[in-house]
Amino acid sequence: SPPTPPPPLPITHLLNLCGHDISLSPLFGLRPWSFPSSKSQIRSSRLVPTSTLRSYASSMSPEPRFISSSGIGYYGSSPESSEPHTEDDDYGGSGGPSPPPSDFLASLSREWESSAGPGSIVIRTAPVLSPSYGVLSKLRLPFYLGLGGRVGTGRQRFPWVSEADWCRAVHHVMFHPSPSRCYNVVAPETSTQEEFAKALARHMNRPSVVPMPAMVVDAMFGEMGRDVLLGGTWAEP
Protein backbone atom coordinates (compact mmCIF):
# COMPACT_ATOMS: atom_id res chain seq x y z
CA SER A 1 0.00 0.00 0.00
CA PRO A 2 1.19 3.56 -0.62
CA PRO A 3 2.80 5.36 2.30
CA THR A 4 0.53 7.49 4.44
CA PRO A 5 1.06 11.17 3.61
CA PRO A 6 2.22 13.33 6.49
CA PRO A 7 -0.43 15.44 8.20
CA PRO A 8 -0.79 18.95 6.79
CA LEU A 9 1.19 21.63 8.52
CA PRO A 10 -0.90 24.01 10.62
CA ILE A 11 -1.68 27.39 9.14
CA THR A 12 -0.09 29.98 11.41
CA HIS A 13 -0.61 33.12 9.29
CA LEU A 14 -3.21 34.20 6.76
CA LEU A 15 -2.21 37.13 4.54
CA ASN A 16 -4.98 38.88 2.61
CA LEU A 17 -3.93 40.98 -0.40
CA CYS A 18 -7.20 40.87 -2.37
CA GLY A 19 -8.30 43.94 -4.30
CA HIS A 20 -9.02 45.15 -7.82
CA ASP A 21 -6.65 47.72 -9.36
CA ILE A 22 -7.97 51.18 -8.45
CA SER A 23 -6.78 52.74 -11.73
CA LEU A 24 -8.60 50.50 -14.22
CA SER A 25 -11.90 51.32 -15.90
CA PRO A 26 -13.95 50.22 -18.92
CA LEU A 27 -12.63 53.26 -20.84
CA PHE A 28 -8.94 52.37 -21.23
CA GLY A 29 -8.13 53.42 -17.69
CA LEU A 30 -9.55 56.94 -18.14
CA ARG A 31 -11.83 58.45 -15.48
CA PRO A 32 -12.00 55.11 -13.64
CA TRP A 33 -14.00 56.31 -10.63
CA SER A 34 -16.57 58.07 -12.80
CA PHE A 35 -18.16 54.70 -13.52
CA PRO A 36 -20.34 53.42 -10.64
CA SER A 37 -19.55 49.87 -11.75
CA SER A 38 -15.81 50.53 -11.28
CA LYS A 39 -16.24 51.85 -7.74
CA SER A 40 -18.48 48.91 -6.92
CA GLN A 41 -15.91 46.43 -8.25
CA ILE A 42 -13.06 48.11 -6.37
CA ARG A 43 -15.10 48.02 -3.16
CA SER A 44 -16.51 44.48 -3.41
CA SER A 45 -13.14 43.01 -4.47
CA ARG A 46 -11.78 44.12 -1.10
CA LEU A 47 -14.62 43.79 1.38
CA VAL A 48 -16.05 40.44 0.28
CA PRO A 49 -12.79 38.41 0.25
CA THR A 50 -11.62 40.07 3.47
CA SER A 51 -14.80 39.18 5.34
CA THR A 52 -14.71 35.64 3.92
CA LEU A 53 -11.09 35.05 4.90
CA ARG A 54 -11.67 36.58 8.33
CA SER A 55 -14.52 34.11 8.94
CA TYR A 56 -12.37 31.25 7.68
CA ALA A 57 -9.52 32.21 10.01
CA SER A 58 -11.90 32.48 12.97
CA SER A 59 -13.17 28.95 12.34
CA MET A 60 -9.70 27.40 12.59
CA SER A 61 -8.10 26.00 15.70
CA PRO A 62 -5.64 27.29 16.57
CA GLU A 63 -6.65 30.53 14.89
CA PRO A 64 -3.92 31.92 12.58
CA ARG A 65 -2.78 35.52 12.71
CA PHE A 66 -4.85 37.39 10.13
CA ILE A 67 -2.93 40.12 8.28
CA SER A 68 -4.98 42.21 5.88
CA SER A 69 -3.95 44.81 3.36
CA SER A 70 -5.15 48.41 3.34
CA GLY A 71 -3.73 51.60 1.86
CA ILE A 72 -2.32 54.91 3.03
CA GLY A 73 -5.32 56.41 1.24
CA TYR A 74 -6.87 55.76 4.67
CA TYR A 75 -5.51 59.18 5.70
CA GLY A 76 -7.25 61.00 2.87
CA SER A 77 -6.07 63.18 0.02
CA SER A 78 -4.35 66.38 1.11
CA PRO A 79 -2.07 68.20 -1.37
CA GLU A 80 -0.93 70.82 1.15
CA SER A 81 -0.24 68.60 4.20
CA SER A 82 2.08 70.29 6.69
CA GLU A 83 2.64 67.20 8.84
CA PRO A 84 2.96 63.50 7.92
CA HIS A 85 0.40 60.95 9.05
CA THR A 86 1.46 58.08 11.31
CA GLU A 87 -0.34 55.00 12.57
CA ASP A 88 -1.49 57.06 15.58
CA ASP A 89 -3.88 58.92 13.27
CA ASP A 90 -6.55 56.27 13.72
CA TYR A 91 -9.94 57.51 12.52
CA GLY A 92 -11.55 54.29 13.70
CA GLY A 93 -10.43 54.58 17.31
CA SER A 94 -11.26 56.81 20.24
CA GLY A 95 -9.24 59.98 20.40
CA GLY A 96 -8.39 59.86 16.68
CA PRO A 97 -8.48 62.85 14.34
CA SER A 98 -11.90 64.26 13.62
CA PRO A 99 -13.65 64.43 11.27
CA PRO A 100 -12.32 61.57 9.14
CA PRO A 101 -11.57 62.29 5.47
CA SER A 102 -14.49 61.66 3.13
CA ASP A 103 -12.85 60.98 -0.24
CA PHE A 104 -13.40 57.61 -1.90
CA LEU A 105 -10.13 55.89 -0.93
CA ALA A 106 -10.31 57.06 2.67
CA SER A 107 -13.90 55.83 3.09
CA LEU A 108 -13.07 52.57 1.33
CA SER A 109 -10.00 51.98 3.51
CA ARG A 110 -12.00 52.43 6.71
CA GLU A 111 -14.58 49.90 5.50
CA TRP A 112 -11.80 47.55 4.38
CA GLU A 113 -10.06 47.64 7.75
CA SER A 114 -13.35 47.20 9.59
CA SER A 115 -14.14 44.08 7.53
CA ALA A 116 -10.86 42.54 8.73
CA GLY A 117 -12.38 42.33 12.20
CA PRO A 118 -10.94 42.75 15.70
CA GLY A 119 -7.58 41.21 16.44
CA SER A 120 -6.39 41.46 12.85
CA ILE A 121 -3.22 43.20 11.68
CA VAL A 122 -3.57 45.91 9.03
CA ILE A 123 -0.82 46.99 6.63
CA ARG A 124 -1.46 50.40 5.08
CA THR A 125 0.58 50.21 1.92
CA ALA A 126 1.90 53.00 -0.29
CA PRO A 127 2.16 52.37 -4.06
CA VAL A 128 4.70 49.58 -4.51
CA LEU A 129 7.47 50.33 -7.02
CA SER A 130 8.28 47.28 -9.13
CA PRO A 131 9.57 47.16 -12.74
CA SER A 132 7.08 44.41 -13.63
CA TYR A 133 3.74 45.73 -12.34
CA GLY A 134 1.97 48.60 -10.65
CA VAL A 135 2.67 52.29 -11.00
CA LEU A 136 6.13 51.96 -12.57
CA SER A 137 4.89 49.72 -15.38
CA LYS A 138 2.22 52.31 -16.21
CA LEU A 139 4.68 55.22 -16.13
CA ARG A 140 7.29 53.58 -18.34
CA LEU A 141 5.78 54.58 -21.71
CA PRO A 142 4.93 58.24 -20.97
CA PHE A 143 8.34 58.78 -19.39
CA TYR A 144 10.05 57.09 -22.33
CA LEU A 145 8.22 59.52 -24.63
CA GLY A 146 9.43 62.47 -22.55
CA LEU A 147 5.99 63.14 -21.05
CA GLY A 148 6.93 62.46 -17.43
CA GLY A 149 6.83 65.99 -16.11
CA ARG A 150 5.18 67.79 -13.24
CA VAL A 151 1.52 66.97 -12.54
CA GLY A 152 -0.44 70.00 -11.36
CA THR A 153 1.80 72.02 -9.05
CA GLY A 154 4.10 69.04 -8.48
CA ARG A 155 4.20 69.89 -4.76
CA GLN A 156 1.80 67.13 -3.71
CA ARG A 157 3.39 64.22 -1.87
CA PHE A 158 4.15 61.04 -3.80
CA PRO A 159 4.37 58.18 -1.28
CA TRP A 160 6.01 54.94 -2.38
CA VAL A 161 7.77 51.81 -1.19
CA SER A 162 10.08 49.49 -3.10
CA GLU A 163 9.00 45.92 -3.74
CA ALA A 164 11.90 44.53 -1.70
CA ASP A 165 11.21 46.81 1.28
CA TRP A 166 7.50 45.94 1.15
CA CYS A 167 8.32 42.22 1.36
CA ARG A 168 10.74 42.74 4.25
CA ALA A 169 8.25 44.93 6.13
CA VAL A 170 5.38 42.46 5.77
CA HIS A 171 7.64 39.56 6.80
CA HIS A 172 8.64 41.52 9.91
CA VAL A 173 5.01 42.24 10.79
CA MET A 174 4.08 38.57 10.34
CA PHE A 175 6.83 37.04 12.44
CA HIS A 176 7.54 39.72 15.06
CA PRO A 177 4.30 40.24 16.98
CA SER A 178 3.73 43.56 18.70
CA PRO A 179 0.76 45.28 20.35
CA SER A 180 0.27 47.49 17.29
CA ARG A 181 -2.63 46.75 14.96
CA CYS A 182 -1.80 49.06 12.03
CA TYR A 183 1.45 49.59 10.15
CA ASN A 184 2.29 52.16 7.47
CA VAL A 185 4.38 50.40 4.83
CA VAL A 186 5.93 53.38 3.07
CA ALA A 187 9.41 54.76 2.47
CA PRO A 188 10.49 57.01 5.38
CA GLU A 189 11.30 59.95 3.09
CA THR A 190 8.35 60.72 0.83
CA SER A 191 9.17 62.87 -2.17
CA THR A 192 6.97 65.39 -3.94
CA GLN A 193 5.50 64.35 -7.27
CA GLU A 194 7.87 66.66 -9.13
CA GLU A 195 10.91 65.25 -7.31
CA PHE A 196 9.79 61.70 -8.09
CA ALA A 197 9.20 62.54 -11.76
CA LYS A 198 12.67 64.07 -12.13
CA ALA A 199 14.32 61.11 -10.39
CA LEU A 200 12.53 58.54 -12.56
CA ALA A 201 13.27 60.48 -15.76
CA ARG A 202 16.93 60.72 -14.78
CA HIS A 203 17.02 56.97 -14.10
CA MET A 204 15.52 56.32 -17.56
CA ASN A 205 17.84 58.90 -19.15
CA ARG A 206 14.82 60.83 -20.45
CA PRO A 207 13.79 64.50 -20.10
CA SER A 208 11.17 65.55 -17.55
CA VAL A 209 9.92 68.81 -19.00
CA VAL A 210 6.32 68.37 -20.22
CA PRO A 211 3.92 69.25 -17.40
CA MET A 212 0.34 68.00 -17.07
CA PRO A 213 -1.88 70.87 -15.88
CA ALA A 214 -4.54 70.19 -13.27
CA MET A 215 -7.35 70.84 -15.75
CA VAL A 216 -6.02 68.11 -18.05
CA VAL A 217 -5.75 65.66 -15.14
CA ASP A 218 -9.34 66.46 -14.16
CA ALA A 219 -10.62 65.99 -17.72
CA MET A 220 -8.80 62.68 -18.26
CA PHE A 221 -9.06 61.02 -14.86
CA GLY A 222 -11.91 62.75 -13.04
CA GLU A 223 -12.26 62.05 -9.33
CA MET A 224 -9.31 59.65 -9.26
CA GLY A 225 -7.07 62.29 -10.81
CA ARG A 226 -8.11 64.93 -8.28
CA ASP A 227 -7.69 62.65 -5.27
CA VAL A 228 -4.64 60.59 -6.22
CA LEU A 229 -2.64 62.46 -8.86
CA LEU A 230 -3.29 66.02 -7.66
CA GLY A 231 -4.01 65.26 -4.01
CA GLY A 232 -1.43 62.91 -2.62
CA THR A 233 -0.94 61.62 0.93
CA TRP A 234 1.95 62.26 3.28
CA ALA A 235 2.52 59.26 5.54
CA GLU A 236 5.49 57.90 7.46
CA PRO A 237 6.23 54.43 8.88
C-alpha positions as CSV (number, residue, x, y, z in Angstrom):
1,S,0.0,0.0,0.0
2,P,1.2,3.6,-0.6
3,P,2.8,5.4,2.3
4,T,0.5,7.5,4.4
5,P,1.1,11.2,3.6
6,P,2.2,13.3,6.5
7,P,-0.4,15.4,8.2
8,P,-0.8,19.0,6.8
9,L,1.2,21.6,8.5
10,P,-0.9,24.0,10.6
11,I,-1.7,27.4,9.1
12,T,-0.1,30.0,11.4
13,H,-0.6,33.1,9.3
14,L,-3.2,34.2,6.8
15,L,-2.2,37.1,4.5
16,N,-5.0,38.9,2.6
17,L,-3.9,41.0,-0.4
18,C,-7.2,40.9,-2.4
19,G,-8.3,43.9,-4.3
20,H,-9.0,45.1,-7.8
21,D,-6.7,47.7,-9.4
22,I,-8.0,51.2,-8.5
23,S,-6.8,52.7,-11.7
24,L,-8.6,50.5,-14.2
25,S,-11.9,51.3,-15.9
26,P,-13.9,50.2,-18.9
27,L,-12.6,53.3,-20.8
28,F,-8.9,52.4,-21.2
29,G,-8.1,53.4,-17.7
30,L,-9.5,56.9,-18.1
31,R,-11.8,58.5,-15.5
32,P,-12.0,55.1,-13.6
33,W,-14.0,56.3,-10.6
34,S,-16.6,58.1,-12.8
35,F,-18.2,54.7,-13.5
36,P,-20.3,53.4,-10.6
37,S,-19.5,49.9,-11.7
38,S,-15.8,50.5,-11.3
39,K,-16.2,51.8,-7.7
40,S,-18.5,48.9,-6.9
41,Q,-15.9,46.4,-8.3
42,I,-13.1,48.1,-6.4
43,R,-15.1,48.0,-3.2
44,S,-16.5,44.5,-3.4
45,S,-13.1,43.0,-4.5
46,R,-11.8,44.1,-1.1
47,L,-14.6,43.8,1.4
48,V,-16.1,40.4,0.3
49,P,-12.8,38.4,0.3
50,T,-11.6,40.1,3.5
51,S,-14.8,39.2,5.3
52,T,-14.7,35.6,3.9
53,L,-11.1,35.0,4.9
54,R,-11.7,36.6,8.3
55,S,-14.5,34.1,8.9
56,Y,-12.4,31.2,7.7
57,A,-9.5,32.2,10.0
58,S,-11.9,32.5,13.0
59,S,-13.2,29.0,12.3
60,M,-9.7,27.4,12.6
61,S,-8.1,26.0,15.7
62,P,-5.6,27.3,16.6
63,E,-6.6,30.5,14.9
64,P,-3.9,31.9,12.6
65,R,-2.8,35.5,12.7
66,F,-4.9,37.4,10.1
67,I,-2.9,40.1,8.3
68,S,-5.0,42.2,5.9
69,S,-3.9,44.8,3.4
70,S,-5.1,48.4,3.3
71,G,-3.7,51.6,1.9
72,I,-2.3,54.9,3.0
73,G,-5.3,56.4,1.2
74,Y,-6.9,55.8,4.7
75,Y,-5.5,59.2,5.7
76,G,-7.3,61.0,2.9
77,S,-6.1,63.2,0.0
78,S,-4.3,66.4,1.1
79,P,-2.1,68.2,-1.4
80,E,-0.9,70.8,1.1
81,S,-0.2,68.6,4.2
82,S,2.1,70.3,6.7
83,E,2.6,67.2,8.8
84,P,3.0,63.5,7.9
85,H,0.4,60.9,9.0
86,T,1.5,58.1,11.3
87,E,-0.3,55.0,12.6
88,D,-1.5,57.1,15.6
89,D,-3.9,58.9,13.3
90,D,-6.6,56.3,13.7
91,Y,-9.9,57.5,12.5
92,G,-11.5,54.3,13.7
93,G,-10.4,54.6,17.3
94,S,-11.3,56.8,20.2
95,G,-9.2,60.0,20.4
96,G,-8.4,59.9,16.7
97,P,-8.5,62.8,14.3
98,S,-11.9,64.3,13.6
99,P,-13.6,64.4,11.3
100,P,-12.3,61.6,9.1
101,P,-11.6,62.3,5.5
102,S,-14.5,61.7,3.1
103,D,-12.8,61.0,-0.2
104,F,-13.4,57.6,-1.9
105,L,-10.1,55.9,-0.9
106,A,-10.3,57.1,2.7
107,S,-13.9,55.8,3.1
108,L,-13.1,52.6,1.3
109,S,-10.0,52.0,3.5
110,R,-12.0,52.4,6.7
111,E,-14.6,49.9,5.5
112,W,-11.8,47.5,4.4
113,E,-10.1,47.6,7.8
114,S,-13.3,47.2,9.6
115,S,-14.1,44.1,7.5
116,A,-10.9,42.5,8.7
117,G,-12.4,42.3,12.2
118,P,-10.9,42.8,15.7
119,G,-7.6,41.2,16.4
120,S,-6.4,41.5,12.9
121,I,-3.2,43.2,11.7
122,V,-3.6,45.9,9.0
123,I,-0.8,47.0,6.6
124,R,-1.5,50.4,5.1
125,T,0.6,50.2,1.9
126,A,1.9,53.0,-0.3
127,P,2.2,52.4,-4.1
128,V,4.7,49.6,-4.5
129,L,7.5,50.3,-7.0
130,S,8.3,47.3,-9.1
131,P,9.6,47.2,-12.7
132,S,7.1,44.4,-13.6
133,Y,3.7,45.7,-12.3
134,G,2.0,48.6,-10.7
135,V,2.7,52.3,-11.0
136,L,6.1,52.0,-12.6
137,S,4.9,49.7,-15.4
138,K,2.2,52.3,-16.2
139,L,4.7,55.2,-16.1
140,R,7.3,53.6,-18.3
141,L,5.8,54.6,-21.7
142,P,4.9,58.2,-21.0
143,F,8.3,58.8,-19.4
144,Y,10.0,57.1,-22.3
145,L,8.2,59.5,-24.6
146,G,9.4,62.5,-22.5
147,L,6.0,63.1,-21.1
148,G,6.9,62.5,-17.4
149,G,6.8,66.0,-16.1
150,R,5.2,67.8,-13.2
151,V,1.5,67.0,-12.5
152,G,-0.4,70.0,-11.4
153,T,1.8,72.0,-9.1
154,G,4.1,69.0,-8.5
155,R,4.2,69.9,-4.8
156,Q,1.8,67.1,-3.7
157,R,3.4,64.2,-1.9
158,F,4.1,61.0,-3.8
159,P,4.4,58.2,-1.3
160,W,6.0,54.9,-2.4
161,V,7.8,51.8,-1.2
162,S,10.1,49.5,-3.1
163,E,9.0,45.9,-3.7
164,A,11.9,44.5,-1.7
165,D,11.2,46.8,1.3
166,W,7.5,45.9,1.2
167,C,8.3,42.2,1.4
168,R,10.7,42.7,4.2
169,A,8.2,44.9,6.1
170,V,5.4,42.5,5.8
171,H,7.6,39.6,6.8
172,H,8.6,41.5,9.9
173,V,5.0,42.2,10.8
174,M,4.1,38.6,10.3
175,F,6.8,37.0,12.4
176,H,7.5,39.7,15.1
177,P,4.3,40.2,17.0
178,S,3.7,43.6,18.7
179,P,0.8,45.3,20.4
180,S,0.3,47.5,17.3
181,R,-2.6,46.7,15.0
182,C,-1.8,49.1,12.0
183,Y,1.4,49.6,10.2
184,N,2.3,52.2,7.5
185,V,4.4,50.4,4.8
186,V,5.9,53.4,3.1
187,A,9.4,54.8,2.5
188,P,10.5,57.0,5.4
189,E,11.3,60.0,3.1
190,T,8.4,60.7,0.8
191,S,9.2,62.9,-2.2
192,T,7.0,65.4,-3.9
193,Q,5.5,64.4,-7.3
194,E,7.9,66.7,-9.1
195,E,10.9,65.2,-7.3
196,F,9.8,61.7,-8.1
197,A,9.2,62.5,-11.8
198,K,12.7,64.1,-12.1
199,A,14.3,61.1,-10.4
200,L,12.5,58.5,-12.6
201,A,13.3,60.5,-15.8
202,R,16.9,60.7,-14.8
203,H,17.0,57.0,-14.1
204,M,15.5,56.3,-17.6
205,N,17.8,58.9,-19.2
206,R,14.8,60.8,-20.4
207,P,13.8,64.5,-20.1
208,S,11.2,65.5,-17.5
209,V,9.9,68.8,-19.0
210,V,6.3,68.4,-20.2
211,P,3.9,69.2,-17.4
212,M,0.3,68.0,-17.1
213,P,-1.9,70.9,-15.9
214,A,-4.5,70.2,-13.3
215,M,-7.4,70.8,-15.8
216,V,-6.0,68.1,-18.1
217,V,-5.8,65.7,-15.1
218,D,-9.3,66.5,-14.2
219,A,-10.6,66.0,-17.7
220,M,-8.8,62.7,-18.3
221,F,-9.1,61.0,-14.9
222,G,-11.9,62.7,-13.0
223,E,-12.3,62.0,-9.3
224,M,-9.3,59.6,-9.3
225,G,-7.1,62.3,-10.8
226,R,-8.1,64.9,-8.3
227,D,-7.7,62.6,-5.3
228,V,-4.6,60.6,-6.2
229,L,-2.6,62.5,-8.9
230,L,-3.3,66.0,-7.7
231,G,-4.0,65.3,-4.0
232,G,-1.4,62.9,-2.6
233,T,-0.9,61.6,0.9
234,W,2.0,62.3,3.3
235,A,2.5,59.3,5.5
236,E,5.5,57.9,7.5
237,P,6.2,54.4,8.9
